[in-house]
Amino acid sequence: MKTQIWIAVATYVLIAILRKRLGLEASLHEILQVLSLNLFEKTPISQACRAMIPQGKSMPIYKQMNLLDL
């Protein structure tokens, strides 16, 4: 039971960070719905959430290496 609670908390925090970094105005529920539809596809998160990004706002570019680009 504790494991499920911690997984839910970690998921909530990760989605909140994603929302803030991409500047999304959508609710956390809407973001989770989009991500659940793209769960098993190799689509970048920023591309999957592109429709939710407000017009006129550019996406930030991060110089952090992707985990699988070793």
Buried (B, 14 or more C-beta within 10 A) or exposed (E): EEEEEEEEEEEEEEBEEBBEEBEBEBEBEBBBEBBEEBEEEEBEBBEBBEEBBEEEEEEEEEEEEEEEEE
